Amino acid sequence: MLELDAWLALFLDTRYGDLPPELQAAFARLLDQDDMVLFDWLTGALEPPGEFQAVVDAIKTTRYQRP
């Protein structure tokens, strides 16, 4: 899904490196989830499981910053 790819790429480029190791690990596990489930979590259509809540919140608050 193009929208999901763009959202996750922006997060990787701007915020991933600043995450503590446990959230980086949660992000890695998050990538194993179905794209439609991830999209629903990120759009708020569904609540993510507790193990993913913090990383989903971090992704949801990622915004593009113009240079």
ChimeraX attribute file (.defattr): number of C-alpha atoms within 10 A of each C-alpha:
attribute: neighborCount
match mode: 1-to-1
recipient: residues
	/A:1	8
	/A:2	7
	/A:3	9
	/A:4	14
	/A:5	12
	/A:6	11
	/A:7	17
	/A:8	18
	/A:9	12
	/A:10	17
	/A:11	19
	/A:12	15
	/A:13	9
	/A:14	14
	/A:15	13
	/A:16	19
	/A:17	11
	/A:18	10
	/A:19	13
	/A:20	9
	/A:21	11
	/A:22	10
	/A:23	19
	/A:24	15
	/A:25	12
	/A:26	16
	/A:27	21
	/A:28	11
	/A:29	12
	/A:30	17
	/A:31	11
	/A:32	9
	/A:33	10
	/A:34	9
	/A:35	14
	/A:36	11
	/A:37	14
	/A:38	20
	/A:39	17
	/A:40	13
	/A:41	19
	/A:42	21
	/A:43	12
	/A:44	13
	/A:45	11
	/A:46	12
	/A:47	15
	/A:48	19
	/A:49	10
	/A:50	9
	/A:51	13
	/A:52	16
	/A:53	16
	/A:54	15
	/A:55	21
	/A:56	23
	/A:57	14
	/A:58	15
	/A:59	19
	/A:60	16
	/A:61	11
	/A:62	15
	/A:63	12
	/A:64	10
	/A:65	7
	/A:66	4
	/A:67	3
